[in-house]
Amino acid sequence: MIRETGIAIKDILKMKSFEKSNIIAGEGGINRIITRVNVMADPDILNWVDKGEFLLTTGYFFKTTKLENQLNLIRESNFKKLSGMGIKIFPYLDKMPEEIIKLANELNFPIIEIDYEVPFTDIMTPVFQEIFNRQSSIINKVQIVHKDTMNVLLKGGSIKDIIGNLSKTLENPIVVVDHHFDEIIIDSLGDSQIYKKLEDDINLTFSKNKLRVDKNKTSRDKINIDEDDIDRIMVPIMVKNNIYGHLIAYGMKSDLSDFDVLYMESTSTVVAVEFLKRISIQEVENKYKAEFFEDLISFDEFRKKKAIERANYYKLDKDASYSVLTLRLSKTESSIDSDEEYNQMLVKVMYMIDLICKNECNSYLTANKGKKINILFMWKKSEDSNKKINLIAQMIKESLNAKVASIKFKMGIGRETMGLANVYKSLKDAEKAVDATKNYVDGDIINFETLGIYKIFCQDNLKEELISFYKSTLEPLVEYDRKRDTELVKSLRIYFETNGNLKKMSEKLFTHYNTVLYRINRIQEITKRNLNDEMDRYGLETSMKIMRILNL
């Protein structure tokens, strides 16, 4: 903001108090900006000066100090980025040393000879008054822009209207990047070809630098578009102390000024209000959908009946067929630090899923509970539901992997069921499919229909029988391994993987053939099962699957 709130050296020379003053060196720096005026009593003042200060002094220092110290004063003043120096040369000196003049010219550091009859206060007062007037003018302009922006919002205007208003003020293109809803919002009245180039820049910038996470302060830089260097200002849009987006201006038509930074920072707070409104609406909608879904799968007949009566509101037919896709979320390591960030991420994921489902199917409903998102799909008779739901799951996977790096997820797909009253059955299947990823199958998307024998073994009413069968067959071998630190269970697994081929077992286990033969005999002795007997062999293989599926 220095340039807009300060005053240039060349402009103070036009003031009445500088009528008898002359610039004697460093004329190449007359565009340097003064932000404050200070008086030098001794050179130690350089320890406390700031960029842009104009230093007033007398020739006494230059008369009583060694030349090298005088030169150091000019060098240090320039290094500290002071705007210049005003010196009362007379009556202390006839003129400034040639070495000082030469150095100031080389550095373009302005030195002005001040009329000795003019008090320093007569110089400082009008300069400070001019700086104050400029700062007041900026504040007034920012207030006007903010008021105009608020009026747009209060009249029901959208974010497009807000940035359209700002674009007219800055006379340059303005873009809002909504990280939360993964959207780029532009002024619809702008040049479409220009905005296509800006959209390409935004996609490159945020994918490359991950600014949505790291860039929490206003930044200013230059980018290259069509071989031209273009000014760019990016202001974060903060909601609940988190970055939800960026307001970006491009100096396509004229250079951006520090004024523009203030206008944008003021407007970003209004855009944040609009963001908050959109987020709140979605959160309320998600809450009602979640309550409806919970009633629908409830075993309380009254709750379920009420949900089915309200199904038309969500365009769901009580007699149609349905499938459930369950998405189970978890954090990546050190990715999400707070519940607020997690909720922000969850709402974004729900929105992304909504966009995909809206394009791919007619009737659906998303509902989240804790770290789970359930998606209910209604199918027409002519649709291949299994093919369609697998396609949608794959699209969700690709979208989340590309745009939400802070989470891991597993998806389970339940079998198709008839009628809303039976949706809970498909949900159970979907949840069991997700559970299968823990110790039975690999992958991010598991369709319950593809799980083979797991579909039987994961039934809750069979669990006790399965555990009992495991204990009577395989558990003695597991206990033997645990107590003696042997690998008989592993050897048995390899036996089944190689279809009982002892030579292949030996190769896989990197063990001598005789050792493998010995292990097979020990396995049969401990389990009291004969691997040459079909029923015994099948019983042990089944018990191995039970151990894996139930994580015993």
N, C-alpha and C positions, 0 to 999 in steps of 0.2 A: 504493500500500500504506500510505499515511500514516494513514488513518482506522483501519485494523484493527490497526496496530502501535503507534500512539501512544495518548495518553490525553487526554481532553478537559479543558478548564479547569474545568468544573463538577465533574469527578471528583477533581481534585487538592485542591479546596477541602474535600473530605470526609476528607482524610488528617490524621493526628494532628499533623504538623508545620505544618499550616495552621489549627489550631484557633483561634488568636487573630488570624487574617488575615481581611481583608474586601475585597470587590471594590468599588472606589470609583468606577469609570468603565468604560464599554464593556461593560455587562452583556449587551448584545445579541450579544456575540461569545463567550459562555461555552461554545459548542459547538466552538470552535476547538480543533484537535488539536495537542498538544505531542509532538514527536519527540525533542527534546533540550533540555537546560538549559544556559545559558551565563551567565557573569558579566561585566558591563560595568565595566571599569576606566576607560575613556574612550570617547567616541563613535566613535572610529575603528574600533571592533569591528564596526560595521555593514558594513565592507568585506569581512568574512569570515563573516558569518552566513548560514545557510541557511533555507529555508522550514520553518516549523513549530517553530523554536526559541523557547524561553521565556527572556526576558532578566531576570536578577537584577541589581539595582543599589541604590545608596543615594541619599538625598535630597541628597547633597553636590553632585552635578552640577547639580541644579535650584536650589540655593542660590547657586552661584558662576557661573552662566551666564546670559546674556541670555535673555529670554523667547522671542524669535524663534528662537534656537538650540534651546531646549527644545521648541518646537512642531515644529521641523524634525526633531528626534529621533523624535517620535511619528509624524509623517507618513512618514518614511523607514522606520521599523520596520514600519508597516502596508503600505507599498509592497513591502517585501521579504518580505511575508507571514509575519512572525513571529506566533506564536500569542498573545503577550501580554507583559506586563511586570510583575515583582514588585519593589516599591520599599520600602526601609526609610526611611520619611519621618522619624520621630523618631530622633534628636534634632536633625536638621539643619533641619527645617521643622515648623511647627505643622500645616500642611495643604498640599496640592498647590494650585498656582495654578488659579483658576477657568477660565482660558483653556485649560489642559491638560485639565481635566475635560470641558469642553465639546467640545473637538476629539476626544478619545477616545470620547465618547458618539456623536458624529456618525459616526465611523469604525467604531463597534462594536469598538474595539480595547481588550481588557480590561486594566485596571490594578488590581493587587492590592496593598493595603497590607500589608507583611510585619511581623510582630512583631520589633522590633529585637533582642530577646534570643535569637531563634532563629538559629543559625549557618546560613550558606548551604549548608554540607555536609549539614545535617540536612534540608534541602529537596531538594537534588539527588539524594541517595542513594536515598530511597524512590521518587522519580519515575523515575529510571533503572532501578531494580529492577522496577517495574511494566511499563515499556516492554520490558525484557529478557524478562520472563515472557510477555508477549503475543507477542513475536517467536518465542520457543521453542515456544509453543503452536501457532503457525501452521506452523512447520517440522514439528512432530510430526503435525499434521493432514495436511499435504501428503505426508509419508512414508506415512501410513496409506492415503491415496487412491491413491498410486503403487503401494503393495504390493497393494492390492485389484485394481487394474487389471492388474498383472502376473500375478496369480493367474488372472484371467479369461483372459488370453492363454495362459498355460501349460497351462490345462485345455482348450485347443483352441477357445476362444471366438473369435468373429468380431469385426469392427469394430462391427457392430450391438450385440453384447454389451458391448463396451467402452464405447460411448457410452450404452448403457442404464444401465450402472453409474454413469457420471458424471452422467447426468440425475437419478438418484435422490439423489445427493449435493448437486447444485446446486438440485434441485427446480424445474428449468426445462428446456425443450426444448433438445436438443443435435443438431447436424447436422454431418456430415463431408462436405466437398466435395472430391472426388477429381479434380483437374485432369488427372492423367495418363490415367486411364481414363474421364474425362468422365462422372463418376457422382456423384449426390447420395445419401448414405447417411443414413438416419434410424432412430431407435429405433422398432421396429415396434409397441411398446406404446403409442405416443403417439396423440394425437387427430389423425385423418387430415385433418380440416378445417383445423386449425391448421397442420399440416405443409405442406398445399397452399399456404397463404399464405406460409409461410417459404420454400418452394421458389420461389415467384414472386419473392420478395425477392432470393434468391440469384441467380437467372437475370438479374434486372435489374442487380444490383450488379456481377457479374463481367463482364457484357457491356458495361456502361457504363464502368466504371473500370479494366478490365483488371487487377484486383488480383492475378491469378496471376503477373503479371510484375513489378508495381511494389511490391506491399505485402508486404515481407519482415519486418515487425515486428508484434508484437501491437498491435492497434488497438481502440479503444473509442469507440462513438458511440451515437446514438439514431436509430431509424427510426420511421416512422409506419405502423401497421397498424390498420385499422378505426378511424381517427381517434384512436388512443392512441399516445403516445410510448413506445417500448419500448427498453430497454437492449439493446445488442448488443456482444458481445466476439468478435473474430476473431483466432485464433492460427495462424500459418503452420505447416504440417507440412513439415519439411525432410528431404530425403533426398539424400545426396551433395552437400551444399551448394546444392541447388536446391529451389525451392518446388514440391512435388508436390500440395499440397492445403491446405485450411484447416479448422480445428476451430472451429465457431461456436456460441455460446450466445446464447439470446434470453431476456430477462427478462419472459416472458409472465405468470408467476405471482407473481414477487417480484423486487425490484430485485437486480441483480447486484453483487457486492462485489469488492473487490480480492483477497479470499481466492480468489474464483472464478477470477481470472486465473491465480493460482499453480496451482490444481488443473488448469486447462486446459493450461497450459504443460507441466506434468508428464505429463499424459495424452497430449499431442501427440507426445512422444518414443516412447511405446508404439505409438501409431497409425502412426508412421513406420516402426517395425520391421515391422508388418503390411504396410504399403505395399511395403517392400523385399522381403518374401517373395513377394508377388504379382508384382512386377516380375521378380524372379529366375526364378520359375516360367515366366513368359511368355518371357523371354529364352532359357531352355533349350529350350522348345518350338520357338521360332523357329529356333534353331540346328539342331535335328534336322530340321526341315522343309526348311531351306535345303540341308542335306547330302543329303537324299533327292532333292530336285529336281535338284541338280547331278549326282547319279549317273544320274538318269532321262534327262537330256539329253546325257549324255556319249557320246562316240564310242567309248569303251572298252566293248566288248561285255560283259565280265565285270561291270563296275560297273552297266551298264544292266540286265543280267539280275537282279542282286541287288536292285536297286531295284524292279523289276517283281514280284519275289517278295514284297517287303515292302508292296506297294501296298494289300493288304487292310487293313493297320493304319490306313491313312488313308481307308478305305472307297472305294477306287478300283478299278474293274473294268478289267482289262488290255485287254479287247476293246471297251470303250465308245468313244464319240467325245468329243474334247476340244478346247477352245479356250484360248488363253493371252492374258491381259491384262497388259501391262507398264506399270508406273508408274515414270517417271523423275523423281527429285526433285532440286531445287536450292534453295539458300538465297536468301531475299530479301536485299536490301541491309542490311547491319549488323544482321541479325536473330538469328543464332546465333553466339555468341562462342567456343564450345569444342566439342571432340569429344564431351564428356559431354552437353552440351545437345543436340547433334545426335542422339546415340543415344537420349536421352530422347524427343525428338520422333519419331524413327523407330519406337520401340516403341509410342508412342501412335497413330501413323498405322496401324501394323499392327493394333492393337486395334480401331480404328474401322472399318477395312476388314472385319475379322473379323465385327463386329456386323452389318454390312450384308449380307455374303455368307451368314451364318448364317440370316438371315430370308428371303433371296431364292432360294436354291438348295439342293439336297440334298447334293451332294458337291463339294467344292472344296479347294484347298490354297494357302496363301500362303507365299511364300519370298522373303527379301530377300538381295541381294548388293550390298554397297557402297551406292550411291545409287539402286538399282533395287529395286522390289518386283514380283515375278511372281505372278500369281494364275492357278492352273490350275482350269478348270471342266470337270466331267464332265456330259454331257448324256444325257437319255433320248431315245429315238427320237421320241417325240411332241412334244418341245419345239422351239420356234422359237428356236434358240440365238442367232442373230444379233440378234434383237429383244431377247432377255433380257439378253445381255451388254452391249448398248448402254444398256439401262435401268440396269443395275448400275453401269456406268461413270459415268453421269450422276449417280447417287445418291452415288457416292464423291466426285465433283467437288464437288457441293453441300455435302457434309459437311465436306470438307477446307477449302473456301473459308470456311465459317462458323466453324470451330473451330481451325484451325491456320494462323494468319496468317504464321508464320515461314518458310513454304516456298512455292516455285513447283513446278509439276509439269506433265508431259505424259503422256498415256496412249495407248498403241497397242494395237489389238485384232487378233490373228492369225486366220487362217482356221481353220475346223473341220477336224480331222484324225481319222482312225480309228485307234484303238489307242494305248496308252501308249507303245509303241515309237516312235511318230511325233510325239510331243509337241514335239520339237525343231523340227519344221517350222513349227508354229503360233507357237512362240517367235520364230523368225527373222522371220516375217511381222510380229509385234507390234513387234519392235525396229526393223524397217525403216519401219514406220508412224510410230514415234516420231522416227526420223531424218528423215522427210519434213517434220516441222514446222520443221526448221532452215532450209530454203530452198525448199520446194516448196508446202506448204499451211499455212494458218493454223488455229488452234483448239487446244483442250486435249485433245480426244478424237478420235483418228484411227483409223478402221477400214480395215484393209488392203484390204478388198474394194471400197472406194470410191475407190481411188487411180488408177484408170484405167491410162494408159500407164506410170505410175511403177512398177507391179507388174513390168513387163518391164525397164525401164531400171535398176532397182535390183539386178538379179541380178548377183552377184559374177562369174560366169563370162563375162558380157558386157561387163564394165567396160573391158577393153583395147580391144575393138572400138569401143565407144562413144566413148572418148577419141580414138581414131584417126580416126573419122568427123568428130568435132568439129574436130580440127586441120586436116583437109583442106577444111572448109567455112567455119566461122565464125571460127576463130582469127585469120586474116589481118585480118579486120575489127576484132576486139578489139585487136590490136596497133596497127592504124592509129589507132584512138581514143586509145589510151594514149600514143602518141608525139606526136600532133598535138592532143590535148585536144579532140577532136570528139565528137559524139553520134550516130554512125551506127548503133551497136548499139541504142541507145534508139529511134532512128527506125524501125529494122527491127521492133522489138518492137511499136511502135504500129501499124506497117503490118499486122501479123498481127491485132492486136486490133481494127482497123477493117475487116478483110477487104479490104485493099488500096484503100480509099476515100481518095483523096488529099485531098479536101476536108475530110473528118473528121480526117485526120492533121494538116492545117494548123491546125485548130481546137484539137486536143488539145495540139499542140506550141507553140501561140501563134506560129506561123511563117507567113510568106508562102507562098502556093501554089507559086510558082516556086522558092523555096528547098527545099521538100519534093521537088519534081520533080528538082532538082539532086542532092539527097541519095540519092534512089532510084537515079539513074544511077551515082553514085559507088559505092554498095553493090554494084551489079551488076558494075561494073568491077573492084573489089577482090576480090570473092568468085568472080568468073568464073562467076556463076550468073545465069540469066535469070528474073526474077520472073513473066514471062508464061508460062513453061514449068511445067507442073504438077509434074513430078518435081523440078526445081530448087527450086521454091517449097516443096514438101513437105520437101525435104532441109534447107533453111535453117531452116524452122520446127522440124523435129525436132532440129536442132543447137542451137537456142535452148533447147529443153526439156532436152537433155542438159547444157548449160552450167549451167542452174538446178538440176537434180536432183543432179548430181555436184559442184556448187559449184565449177566450174572458173573 
